[in-house]
Each structure stands twice: as C-alpha cells, then as structure tokens.
Amino acid sequence: MNGENIVVWFSCGAASAVAAKLTIEKYGNDNNIRVVNTFVAEEDVDNRRFLEDVSQWIGRPIEIAINPKYPNCSAAEVWEKRQYMSGIYGAPCTKELKKEARYLWEKQHNPDWHVFGFTADEKIRHNNFIKSERSNVIPTLIDAGISKAECYTVLLNAGIALPNIYQRGYPNANCIGCVKSTSATYWNHVRRVDPQVFKSRSEQSRRLGVRLVRYKGQRMFLDELPETAFGAPLKSMQFECGIFCEPENIVR
C-alpha cells in the first residue's frame, strides 16, 4: 500500500485509539493518514482530555467531523427536532451526529480506506459492517490479534489514563444516558452515577412519549422504573456508539 488516503475513525474509546496508533505505525510512512472524531455533546467531558492525550501519543491532530444541520452536536437537540429518541427504527442521534457527519466528511475527502476500532473479539461486527456499510476497511486490530481488554492495557502502559467514564462503571465511552439501551441495570446505574442526566432523559422521553427501558418484559418510561430494578450485570452489555454504532448483545 503506497500513496493511499486512510481515515481512522476515532470514537474516544480505547480500541479506536490503539487502532489509530497501529495504523500510523504500519502505514504512516507511505500513506496519508487522517484521524477523525464525530463529537457528541452528551459524551463525558473527560473524553476531550482523552482525545488530546491520544493525539499527542499518535503524533497527529484529531479532526472533528460534524453534521452542519446540528452545529451544537447535541443528541438532545436531535431528539427534540425529530420528536423521536429510540425505537425499532434505531436512534436518530446515531444517524445525524455519527453517520451523516461521517458521510459528509467522506464525500468531501474521498478516502481510499477506513479504519475502525473493531477488535479481535469483534470479527462478527466487522464482517457485518463491511457487508452493510463499507467494504474498504482495514481491520487493523483484528489483523494484529488485539482484543478490547488488551487495548486498555496498551493505553495504560503508554501512560494514558482511560476516559473517566470507564472509571465510573460504564462499559464504554458512549454518551451518558445512551437511549439505545433498554437495560434496567444500565438506567439505574445512570440514575445513581449521573442523576441529572437521568432526570433529563426521564423528562424528555416522557414529553416525547418514548418508553426507553424494559423491565420484566414490559417497556416503560424511565420515571416508572423502580430504583431496585436490575437485569443482567452492566459489564455484560456491549454496545458501541463510536462511528459505526452497531449494537451487539445489548442487555434487555
């Protein structure tokens, strides 16, 4: 590979950070590599610190791609404008702030190859993505045999603190109060750790008529969820908003 334009989509998660580092080390001398993030305002503020740390580590600036229809990059604004938060048609914040931002950047810069944070334990997600979205994907972490857990170790060994959201018990660096989750365990975790976010999601979902959580087989409003309600452990929930935003094994 020589003289190609490669874009690494950085999600402020550990896997995409390591994917960026390895891609630059492997292909950086002979190709043009750019690292791009699609920012969402509802992410933890420490994600921006992590982005800067990773930028210094990889020796490259990390660009921001946005959908100009939503210059504030706010998921809550998307939900309000669309009068829809999440359901059988997915979450509009994913489409507007992640996918559309990525598509617009692609149209302007026309990359030859894409790199995402698919790890060695996510080969199915990678295969699904190349079938449904883009076939020109370099599986950097899969080729290197690096798992999600190993990505955390790589960063810690490099002296880079993981995003604070991990330390607060969340399984990924997604937005706080991700509306794609229907897990009672997840939402009661948000209620305990980020009560203002829980309150905001409760009020907006009630106003828009969206039952975000499932408990005992029933969909309900967040303000109806008992504080003692729990399902499967939070650590078993694996969903990434990232750039591709493909749910897998979401706790129901």
KAKA-V351631 format. One record per pair of residues at least 6 apart in sequence whose C-alpha atoms are under 6 Angstrom apart, sorted by sequence separation. I is the first residue (numbers start at 1). GAP is how many residues later the second one is. D is the distance in Angstrom with one decimal. If there is no record, write none. Layout:
I & GAP & D
I & GAP & D
//
This chain:
10 & 6 & 5.1
55 & 6 & 5.5
79 & 6 & 5.1
85 & 6 & 5.8
213 & 6 & 5.6
191 & 7 & 5.1
213 & 7 & 5.6
190 & 8 & 5.9
211 & 8 & 5.7
239 & 8 & 4.7
211 & 9 & 4.7
239 & 9 & 5.6
211 & 10 & 4.4
238 & 10 & 5.9
238 & 11 & 5.9
8 & 12 & 5.9
238 & 12 & 5.9
237 & 13 & 5.2
237 & 14 & 5.4
78 & 15 & 5.9
75 & 18 & 5.1
202 & 20 & 5.2
202 & 21 & 5.8
115 & 22 & 5.7
119 & 22 & 5.1
120 & 22 & 4.2
113 & 23 & 5.2
114 & 23 & 4.7
115 & 23 & 5.3
119 & 23 & 5.3
113 & 24 & 5.6
120 & 25 & 5.2
7 & 26 & 5.7
9 & 26 & 6.0
10 & 26 & 5.7
11 & 26 & 5.9
36 & 26 & 5.4
38 & 26 & 5.7
120 & 26 & 5.3
121 & 26 & 5.6
3 & 27 & 5.9
4 & 27 & 5.0
5 & 27 & 4.9
6 & 27 & 4.8
7 & 27 & 4.9
8 & 27 & 4.7
9 & 27 & 5.1
10 & 27 & 4.9
35 & 27 & 5.1
36 & 27 & 4.6
37 & 27 & 4.9
38 & 27 & 5.0
119 & 27 & 5.9
120 & 27 & 4.9
2 & 28 & 5.2
3 & 28 & 4.6
7 & 28 & 5.7
9 & 28 & 5.9
36 & 28 & 5.6
119 & 28 & 5.1
2 & 29 & 5.6
119 & 29 & 5.8
182 & 30 & 5.7
183 & 30 & 6.0
182 & 31 & 4.2
41 & 32 & 5.6
182 & 32 & 5.3
40 & 33 & 5.0
41 & 33 & 5.0
40 & 34 & 5.9
67 & 34 & 4.5
12 & 35 & 5.9
66 & 35 & 4.7
65 & 36 & 5.7
21 & 37 & 5.4
185 & 45 & 4.5
184 & 46 & 5.3
185 & 46 & 5.4
38 & 60 & 5.9
174 & 67 & 5.7
183 & 68 & 5.3
183 & 69 & 5.0
182 & 70 & 5.6
19 & 98 & 5.8
16 & 101 & 4.0
15 & 102 & 4.8
6 & 105 & 5.7
5 & 106 & 5.0
6 & 106 & 5.9
8 & 106 & 5.9
5 & 107 & 5.2
6 & 107 & 4.7
7 & 107 & 5.1
8 & 107 & 4.6
9 & 107 & 5.5
6 & 108 & 5.8
50 & 113 & 5.8
47 & 116 & 5.6
46 & 117 & 5.9
46 & 118 & 5.9
19 & 122 & 5.9
43 & 132 & 4.0
42 & 133 & 5.1
43 & 133 & 5.8
15 & 136 & 5.5
14 & 137 & 5.9
14 & 138 & 6.0
98 & 145 & 5.6
13 & 160 & 5.4
11 & 231 & 4.5
//
